[in-house]
Amino acid sequence: MTIKRTYSILRIFLPLVLTLILAGCSGEKPKEPQSSPAKPDMRSIPVFSGARAFEHLVKQVSFGPRNPNSKGHSACLNYLEQTLRASTSDVQLQPFSVAGYNETLALTNIIAKFNPEATSRVLLCAHWDTRPRADQDTNISRRNEPILGANDGASGVAVLLEIASLLKQLSPQIGVDIVLFDGEDYGTEGDLSKYFLGAKFFAANKPPAYNPRFGILLDMVGDKFLELPKERHSTAFAPDIVNLVWSKAKELGYSQFVDELGEEINDDHVPLSEAGIKTIDIIDFNYPDPTHRFWHTHQDVPENCSAESLEAVGAVLTHIIYNQLP
């Protein structure tokens, strides 16, 4: 009697119990199939600090004008060398001399290599010298004085020094060469033979086997009101790299990179591209805007630059570097 009753009860309630158990299981989160792509590990991309980059900008300016053969030039060379040596043991100085206007210029390119054994490499560059004359200054009496060059010179270098510290923290999958060019801004207006001296020397003396995937030049990237259109020589030399950079900026939400064609600007990327290293120029030539110009004036000071602008450029480059595969 007891056995039969128990069996009857089980026969009635067991299906209900099983139904409830199955219903409860259906609310569990299903396991993702093994074939699903893994989510990107954001820890593999170091965080670029605009604040630290700005400190490098201010430090360079503290030496005063860094035009060739000046005391500030010599002091800054030592600072840049030591700062890069703190991030990599592979730092080379490339000294050379060039005939200037009634003087001989003692110039030095600074080359820092990261992950030197990698055969697939990219080149990041900027010029570290400053202009020996403020030929665009509204004060005519000061046009023969050298400028401080907070944006035109120090800004691009500042971004690359911060990137160098990140490359030390986490080695990328490819090789990275940071080159700081000297003598970019020496010439008088219109005399291109006395501009881009460091880039010309580097391009003429590069080993035949040195063929990086691409180069990215930074020049005047610290403008407080930063707007970066696509420079015209760059779109001719390396349209794929222009698209890579501006697409990454859009993906990351940096509106400073404007999706429009800008001016054609002669800069260090021209001799590099002519030597076979397809190189683009990231530059905001309208500093701070088309109607007010601090370019080649004594108003090119840190107060007219910003850490936010440096961070926008540095973050985009950092993501590009760490997303490159061998």
PyMOL commands that set and color helices and strands:
alter all, ss='L'
color gray80, all
select helices_A, chain A and resi 2-26+42-44+50-62+71-85+140-142+154-169+192-194+197-205+232-237+239-252+269-274+302-304+307-322
alter helices_A, ss='H'
color red, helices_A
select strands_A, chain A and resi 91-99+104-114+121-127+175-181+215-219+228-230+257-261+279-283+288-289+292-293
alter strands_A, ss='S'
color yellow, strands_A
deselect
rebuild
show_as cartoon
